[in-house]
Amino acid sequence: MTIVNGYEQSDREEKLNIINLTELEAKAKAIIPQGGFGYIRGGSEDEWTLRENSNAFEHAQIVPRSLTDMENPSTETNVFGLNLKTPIMMAPTAAQGLAHAQGEKDTAKGVAAVGGLMAQSTYSSTSIADTAAAGNGAPQFFQLYMSKDWDFNEHLLDEAKKAGVKGIILTVDATIDGYREEDMRNNFQFPIPMANLSEYSDGDGKGKGIAEIYASAAQKISGKDVERIASYTDLPVIVKGIESPDDAMLAIGSGAQGIYVSNHGGRQLNGGPASFDVLPAVAKAVNHRVPIIFDSGVRRGSHVFKALASGADLVAMGRPVIYGLALGGALGVQSVFETLNDELKIDMQLAGTQTIEDVKRAQLLHIHY
């Protein structure tokens, strides 16, 4: 263990023997301090939407195919002009130092080892430059929580460009924090500085609650902000937090080059729909004009398969990766991705889909209860 400001961080570095990703939660709870674990795991209010995110995958079923004359399916794909070995990517997840002393640096190493795409958060424990360097040239996106202070926004975007990121993810569903009861029960405050905040000012995030952190975030976000960021960076802007076809159209009309379907892992608007349930409608509206990233509730290879078959081009994970990080560092992260990739390959073989493009054309049965 490494201790920072009285907070115990894991420093494990080992491959994990994973049966399934769901089991990682209890194992991680045993080593992550209560406040940090509650922040990572928790959702908003009574967590109905958080639970529905995974349950919703049961609303669709994969049709098995047998006489397809295929073997050894490939998970390689090309999205946003990036050649990736897997369609599974790392969701932008804040404060990974709560799980491990190396934080986002180890996550970047683990994602790079599997040929995936890493997205790092504004509220990372390590700086944009350090996280990018840890990836050793592997592709990364930077996620922006837009601040009321445009000088700060431009500082972050400048740092991201210098670090060589390939795209900007603009999160638009967190203009205010959700009602997170787990953090309230734990009286949780961030014990570890957020590197991107401390680099810019004395407000490093340490000793603050999530509500205080979000207080500086912009509450008013419109298509003009998408245009402004795209113009400033000359990088693709992917708008994250889309659950409405109307918002998808507004984003694309403002120059967004990617749509990210997500309900923030059930951490924002409780009582809203599971992300998987809105994905087909958003994908129909987007109609392949730009790539779609999807997250929220992904725990199995079959979840990845169903999301791809419902219109996603990339499928992102957050919590399971952070649990793997706590339990095994970079090698633990690698183990999480390898496990899910192995499950996906089994599903691809049994569904008669040789490539990720075949998966996107696969038939699902939609069940209405």
N, C-alpha and C positions, 0 to 999 in steps of 0.2 A: 504493500500500500504506500501511496504518496499522500502526505497530509498538507493541504493548503488552506490557510485561514481556519484551521480546525476541521476541515472537511476531508474525509478519507476517499481518495481516488484509487481505483484499481490500476495496477501496472502489469497485469498478466499479459503474456504474449505466447499464445499456444493455439494450435488447431483444435477444433471442437468436434466431438462425435455427436452429431445432431440427428435425432430421429425425426423430429418435426419442429418447426419454428415456434409453435405455440408454447411448447414446454420451456423455451428459453426464459419466458417472463418470470416464472417462479425462481429459477436459478439465479437470474440477475437480481431479483429482489433481495436475495440472501446476501449480496455483497455491495449493492449500491445503498448509500445512506437513505433513510426514510424520506426526507424532504426531496432529495434529488430523484429518487425513484418515483415518488408521487407526481412530480412535475413531468417526468418522461411518460409515464403510463397514463395519467389522468386525462379525462375529457371534461366537457362542460355539463353543468347541472347534474341530472341523474344518469347521464351517459347513455341515454337511449340511442342517439345517433351513432355514438362510438360502437355500440354493440351491433347495430344494424349494418354498419359498414361491412363487416364480415358475413353476417347472416344473409345479406342480399345476394351473395354469390349463389345461394341455393335457389334463387329465382330463375336460373338458367342452367341447362344441362348440356354437356358435350355429347354429341352423337358419335358413338364408336364407328370406326371404319376399318375393315379387315382386308379386303381384296384390292389393295392399293399398290402392291409391288414396290414397296419402299422399305428402307432401313436407315439407321444412323441419321436421324433428323439433325438439322443444323439450327442453332439459335442465333447465328450471325445476322446482323441487320445493318441498314444504313438509314440514319435519321438526322435531319439538320446537316446533311453532308458529312456526317461522322460515321466511320466504319466501326461498329461495335460488335463484340463477341456475344453479347447478350442483350435482349430487350429490357432487362431488369436494371433499373438505375437507383441511385441513392437519392432519396428525397431530401430537400434542404431542411435540416433539423438543427435547432438551436442548441447551444450550450452543451456540446458533447463531452466537455471536461467533467460534467457531472457523472459520467459513466467511466471515464478512463483518463489517466494523466496525460496521454498524448492526444486525446480528443480527436478533432477533425483530421489531424495529420495521419493518425493510424487508419481512420476510415478511408481517407484518400488512397493510402497504400493498398488497403484491402480491395477496394473497388478497382484500382488500376490492375491488380494482379489477375482479376477475372475479365479484364477487357471491357469494363462497364463505364458508365457515365456518372460522374460525381457532381452533386449540386451542393454548394456550401452556403450557409445562411449569413445574413447580416449580423445575427447575434451569435456568431461562432465564438468558441473559446480560443481559437487560434486565428491569426491574421489571414487575410486573403492571400498574401504572398506566401506565407509559410504553408498554408494548406495546398496551394497550387504546386509549390516546390516538392511537397511530399508525394504528390501524384506523379512526379518525374516525367512530365510531358503527356500524361494521359488526359483526355478531354474533361473539362470541368465547366459547369455553369455557375454563375453567381446569382443568388437570390436577394432581391432588394425589398426590405421593408421601407417604404417611402416615408421619409421624415418631413415634418413641416419646414425644416431648415434645408433649403435647396443647396446651400454650400456643402452641407454634410452629404446629401445625395450625390453631388458631383464628386466629392472626395472619394466616396466608396466606388463610384463608377470609374473614376480615374485609376484607382488601385486595382480594380478588376481587370481593366484593359491592360495595365502594365503587367499583370500576372498572367495574361494570355488566355483568359476565359473565352469560351466559344459562344456564350449567349447570356442574356440577362433574364432571370425569372422575376417578374414583378408580382408580388403577392398583393391581392386586392380584397381578400376576405377577412382581414385582421385590422381593420381601422379602429377597432376597440377589442379588448380581450374578452373571450367568453367567460362565463360565470363558472370558474374552476374551483369546485368545492374541496378537492383534494389539497390544493395549495393553501386554501384557507385553514383547513384543519391542521396542517403542518406549519402554519405561519411561515410559509416558505419564502426565503429571500435568496437571491443568487449569491453563493459564497465565492465564486470564482469570477474574476474580471472577464468581460467580453472584449476580446482584443481589438475589434474594429471600432468599438466605442472609445476605449482608452487611448487608442492611437490619435483620435481626433480631438478629444477634450478630456477634462478631468472626470467627466461622467462615465465611469467605466462599467457601470451595471452592477458592481459588487455591492452587496448589502441592500439591494432594491428588490421589490416584489415585481411580479409580471405586470401588474396594473401600472406601476410607475414607469416601467420600460416602455409600455405601449402608449403612455401618455404623450410621448414626443412624436408618435407616428401620425402621419397625415390622416385625418378623418374624411376628407373630401378627395376622392380620386375619380378621374374621368378619362375619357379617350384622349384628351389633350396631353395628359401625363404620359400615356403610352407613346404618343408622337414625340414628346420632348425627350424622353429617354432614348428612343430609337435614333433620333437625330443627333443627340449628344454623343452616343457611343458608337454609332454605325455598326451595332451588333444586333442580331435577332433578339427581339423581345417576346418572351413567352408569358402570357398572362395567367397567373395561378389563382385558383379559387373560383373557377367558373362552374356553375351548376345549372345555368339557364341558357337555352339556345339564344335568347335575346342578348344576353351579355356576351356570348361568343361572337355574335354578329357585330356588336358594338366594338369589341376588341379588334376583330379583323379589319373592320372599317377604319380603325384608328392606326392601322399599320402593324398590329401584332403578327408575328411570324410563327406563333405557336399558341395553342390553347392547352391549359393545364386544368383538367377536371379533378376537383378535390374539395372536400369539406373540412380540410385542415385536420384530418384524422379524428373528427368528432370533437374537436376542442373549441369550436366557435359557436355556431347556432345549433343548439340542441333542439330536436324536434324537426330539423330539416331532413331531407331524404338522404339515404345512403348514396354515396357517389356512384356506385355501380348501377343503381337504378336510373340515374339521369344520364349516364354515359351514352346510350344509344340515341337519345333525342339530340344531345349536343353534337354527336358525330354526324347525324343526318343533316343538321343545319350547317355544319362546317363543310361537309361534302368534299373532303380531301384537299381543300384549298391550302391548309396548313397542317403540320403534324399535331397530333394530340398526345399529351402525357396524361397519365391517370394515376391517382393514388387514393388511399384510404381503405384500410381493412385487409390488405393483401397479406396472406399467410401461407398460401399453398401454390404449387405450380399450376393447379387447375384454376386458381384465381387469376393468375397471369394469363393463361390461355383464354379464359372467358373474357377478360378485359380486352385483349388483342382482337378477339373475334367480335367484339362489340364496338370497335371503332378506335381503340387506342393504338398508338405507334410505339410508345414506351410505357412501361409500368414501373412505378416507383414504390419503394419501401422506406419506412422510417423506424418505428419502434423495434422490430426484430433485429435490425442491423445494430442499433444502439445496445441492445441486450448482448448481441454477439461481441460488440466492442468491449463491453464491461468484462465479459467472461474470457476473452482471448485476444484483445487488442486487434492489430491489423490482421493477424491470422484468424481470429474469431470472425471478423467481418468477412474475410474471404470464405470461410466455412459456411456462413449464412447464405451468401450468393451461390456458392457451389451446390448447396443442398437444394435451394429453390430451382436452380438451373437443371439439376438432375431430375427433379420432379417434373419440370416442364417438358424435358425430353421424353420421359415416359408417356406423358399425356399426348405429346405430338405423335409418337409412334402409334399409340392405340387409337388415335383419331385420324390416322392416315395423312398426316401433314408433314411434309418433308422440310419445309422452310417456314420462316416467320410470315412471309407473304401468304403461304398456304393457310396458316393459322388465321390470318385476318379474313380469309374467305370461308372459314369453316362454319358449319351449320350448328346453331345452338337451338335447343328447345326451350321456349320461355313458358314458365309455369305460373299460372295465376291462381292464387289461393283465395 
